[in-house]
Amino acid sequence: MPHDPQGTEEGPSTAGAVFRISDGSGKRGSDVRISQPGLLRSRSLGLRKLIDEKGVKQEIPLQVDFSTDIDCAAVDWVVKELQQQEPDIDPDPKGLARHCTVLWKYQCIPDPFKSQENSMKPRSSSGSISSADQQSSITPSATPSRAPRCWQGRKKHQTCRQLITIAIVLGLREILEDEIKTAIWGTNKEMDVIIPLGLDIKAMRESELGKLFTCVYQEITEIGDGNEKLAKSIRETLKQHNLGNFAKTWRRNQEELGLWTPYDFLLGVENALSPPELQAQQTEPVAPVGVRELRPINWGGLFHKVRVSMSGPSLGQEETAAILGALETHISERRQELAAELMRQRDSTVRQWKAKLGWKEESLDLDPLYQKYG
């Protein structure tokens, strides 16, 4: 049985000492007694350093850096639960996300908290939610014989952000894959930087937008190899919908399209490539302010009905379906790649914490408490 190097070490007279938690406002916060100093020191590199810095003091100040993700109550909960064999269950993603952010900030080993995954509800940001915090998508391709495309449907973007935090800290890859997909390609709602790993969703969207454009560009080029007339028609249609010039690469379009989100771009492409009779039933996404000098006017159903009567045959359905299918495949692959990279970063970071806490090599991936009681 691997030995927990810090399981019995109390540090410099910390038994019976308290963390005095405050937010720096001058108001009295809460005190958390250090009842299990050895266990606390073996599970949190950040708190261990703080204990060592304060030496023999019986009151150890712990001032919380206030943010949207951390508050005194969350810090209080984590310090208490780090000293317990089995943490209490908090099934609400909002509360659990705050706790996970604290775990990450104070470099805490997350293993004992993984059991909370099974009790967490909801486990996805997709589904039936309130109208106050949802993202709805057009669904021209949603038919009884076909499921909606991966960027369609209702999304709760705050829950998405919370679940990403939880998934990174607790190492929940499948949840991370699903929520990264929503955060980047399934909503245009703004998201703050996610504290664990400093995840900048806005920067990720900017990078992925270019990859979406290139995916469409390559599909149109392939269509042109067999039917240049159709490829030219598709390029012209997309250009008329303010989605860029697909006769040129992303580098030549980046300045014009840089303010689009991947979500809006996907809706725009889907709308442009839909049969005219379906376009009349859906709202066309508005180009972001700054993309053009003026916002494009949306004439609604009347405009589309006129175009249906004058435009003649619609774009090749097989070819346009192939473009949309290629986008879905691309998103599926990219969400897996991004989640895998984030998990590699996360695992590497946690292993470094464990090594600094003195864990033996064979136990770097398993909480010593779980080795003892599992």
N, C-alpha and C positions, 0 to 999 in steps of 0.2 A: 504493500500500500504506500503510494507516494506520500512524503511528509510535507505538511503545510509549514513553510519556513517561518511564517509569522503567526501561526495559530496560538502560540502561548506567550508571545512577546508583548509586553504592555507598553513599551516605550518609556520615556522619562516621566515617571510618576503620573500617568494619565488616568489610572483607575479612579473613578469617582469625579473626574473633571467634567466640565460641561462645555459644549459649543454654544456660544451666545450668538444666535442668528439674527441679523438685522439687515435692513435695506438702505442704511445710511441716511434715513430721513430724520433721525433723532427720536423716533417713536420706539418704544421698547418692543423688541421682537420676542422670540421664543428661545428657551434653553433646552438643549437636548443632552442628557447625561450620557457619558461614555461608559457604558456598563460592560462592553466587550471590546476593550482596546486592541487585543491581539487580533481578533476577527476583523475589526474595522481597519486596522493597519495592513492586513493581508489582502483586503479587497479594494482599497482606494489609494492610489498613488498620490492624488492631490491632497486628500485629507491627512494622509500620513506625513507628507511634507509640512503641512500646516501645524500638525501636532509637534513635530520635531523642531520647527522654527520657534515655537512658543515655550519650549523647554518645560519647566516644572510648574507653569501657571495652571491654576485650577479653573480659570475661565479663559476660553480660547475664542477670540472674536472671529466670527465668520460672516463677513459682509457680502451680501448678494449683489452681483452686478445685474441690475434690473434689465430685463428685456421682455419681448412678447412671449418668450418661451420659458422663462424662469421667474419664480417668485419665492418668497420666504417659506410658504407652506410646502412647496415642492422640495426645497432643500431639507426642511425639517423631516419630511416623510422619508427621504432617501437616507439621511444619517441614521434614523431609527431602524429602518428596514435592513440596512447593511449589517446590523448587529443581530439579526434574526436568522434562524435556520431556514424558514420559509416566509418570504414576503407576503403581505396581504395582497389580495387581488383587487386591481382597479380596472374593471372591464371597459371603462369609458376612454376612447382614444385621446380625448382632450387632456384628461388628467395623466394618463400613462405617457403621453408625449412629453409633458412637462417633466415627469420623473426621469424619462430617458435622457432628456437634455441635461438634467443635473448629473446623471450618471456619467455622461460623456464629459461634461465640463470638469468634473473632479476626478476624471480618469479612474472610474470605478469598473471593476470586472463585472460584466453584465450577466454572467452565467446563471446566478440564482434567480434572475428575474424572467428567464425565458419561459417559465411555466405559465406566465400570464398570457401567452399567445392564445392558448385554447379558450380562454374566457373573454377575450377582447371582442366587443361588439360595438359598431359594425366592423367587419374585417375588410371592407372595400368602400371606396368613395363613390361607387356606381350604385344605382338603384333608385328606389322611390324616396324622395327627400322633399323638404319644404321649398317653396318657391323663393324664399329669401336668400338662399345660398346654393343655387343650382346653375348648371350650364346645359342648355338644350341644344341639340343639333338637328339640322334638317335630315330627313331620312328618305330620300328618293329611292334608295336601293333596298330599303327594308320591305320585303314582300313576304307573303306566307311561305315561300319556298327559299327565302334567303335571310339570314340573320343580318342585323345592322352592321355596318362597317365599324372598325375598331375605334374610329374617332367620333362615332355617333352616340347618342344617348344622353342621359342626365348624369351630371357629375356634381359632387359636393367638394369644392376645391379646398376648403379649410380642413375637412376630414382627410383629403388626399395628402396635404402637407403634414398633418399629424402622423398619418400612417407611414410616410416616408421616414420621418424621424424615428419612429418605433422600429421599423424594419431594419434600418441601418444599425441602431444600437444593439438590438437583440439578435441581429443576424438572420432575419427572416427574408430569404431571397425571393420566394414566390410572391409575397406581398409587395416587395420592393419592385419587382418587374411590372406588376399590374399598376402600381401607383406612379411609377416613373412614366409609364405610357400615358396615363391620364394627365400628369403634370406638364408634359412636353407637348403631346399631340392631341389631348382630349379636352383642353380648355384654354381660353385666352385670358383667364383671370390672373391678376398679378399675384406672385408669391414672394414673400421675403426670403432672404438667404436662410437656408436650413442649417442650424448650428453644427450638428455632427458632420464632419468632413468639410464644413464650409460650403455646402452645396448651393451653387448659384443657378437657380432654375432659369432665370432670364438669359444668362450666358449660354446655357445648354440649349435653350430654344433657338437662339441666334445661330448656333453652330448647326443644329439639326435642320433648320430651314433651308440652308444651302444644300444639304444632302437630299432633301425632298425634291428641290428644284432639279438637281442633277438626275435623280431617279426618273422624273418625268421626261427630262431632256433625252436621256438614253433610250427610253421606250419610244419616243417619237422618232428618234434617229433610226431605230430598228424598224419601225413601221415604214419609214421613208425608203428603206432598202428594197421593199417590195411594192410600195405604192406611194410615190412621192406626192402625188396630187392629194391624197388623203392626209398625209403628214403635214403638208402645207396648210390644208384646211383646219387641222387641229391647232397648229401654231397660231393661225389667224384668230381662231375662236378664243383661245386662251389670252391672246394679246388684247382682244376687245373687252375681255373681262378684267383687264388691268393686272394680269398675273405674270407679266413679263414677256420678253421676246425669246422664244425657245429656238430661234435660229442662232442664238448666241449662248455662251456658257454662263454659269452662275456668276463668275467674276465680272462679267459685263452687265449683269442685272442686279448685283448686290446692292448698289446704292439706291436704286429705285424701289426695291422690294424689302429693304432692310427693316422696315417698321412692321411688316406683317408678322404675325405669330404663325407657327406651324399649323395650329388649329384653323385659323382663318384661311390660310393658304389651301389646306385640304378641302375645306368647305367650298372655297372658290373654284378649285379644279373640279370637284365633284359636280357642282352646279353647272359649270360651263360645259362639261361633257355629258350631262344628262339629256335625254330626249326633250325636245321643246315642250311637249305636253306636260312633263314633270316639272320643268322649270317654271311653268305658270303657277304651280302649286306651292312654291317655296320662296323664301326670302333670300335674295342674293346678298352675301356678306359685303359690307361697305369697306372700301379701301381705307387703311389707317390714315389719319391726318398726317400730312407731310409726304405721303407717297406721291401725291400729285398736288398741283396748285389748288385744285378744287375737289371737294368730295364728288364722286360720280352720282348722278341722279338715278334713283331706282324708280322706274316707271311702273313696276309691279306687273300684275297679270295682263293689263291691256297691252303693254309693250310686247310681251311674250306671245300673246294671241296674234298680234299683227305679224310678228316674225315667223310664227308657225305657218301662216298663210302665204308668206312671200319667200321663205328661205329654201323651199324645196326639200330634198331628202336630208335626213339628219346624218350626223357623223357615224362612221362605221361602228356599230354597237359592239362587235367582237373586239375591235381594236381599243375602243375607249374603256371597255370593261377590263381589258388586259392592263391598261395604265393604272386604273384604280386598284386592281388586284396586285400589281407590282408595288404600289404604295403600301398596301396592307402587309405584304411580305417583308418589305423593307423595315416598316415600323416594328414588326414582330421580332426581326433579327436585331435591330438596334436596341430595343428595350432589354433584350437578353444580354447584349454586349455591355451596355451601360451598367446594368445591375451587377453583372459579373465583375466589372472593374471596380465599382463601389464596394462590393463585398471583399475584394482583394485588399483594397485600402483599409477597410474596416478591420479585417482579420489581422493584417500586418500591425496596425496600431494597437489592438488589444494584446497581441502577442508581445509587443514591446513593453507594454505596461506590466504584464505578468512576469516577464524576465527581470524587470527592474525591481519588482516586489520579491524576487528571489525564488520564484517557482522553479522546480526542476523541469528539465527539458521535456520529459515524458508526460508532464502534467500541464503543459502550457495550454492545452485545449480543453481542460476539464477543471471545474471548480473543486478545490480540495475538500470542501464541505460535502460535495456530492459524491466524491470518492469515498468519504468516510461513512456517509449515511445512505448512499444510493443502493 
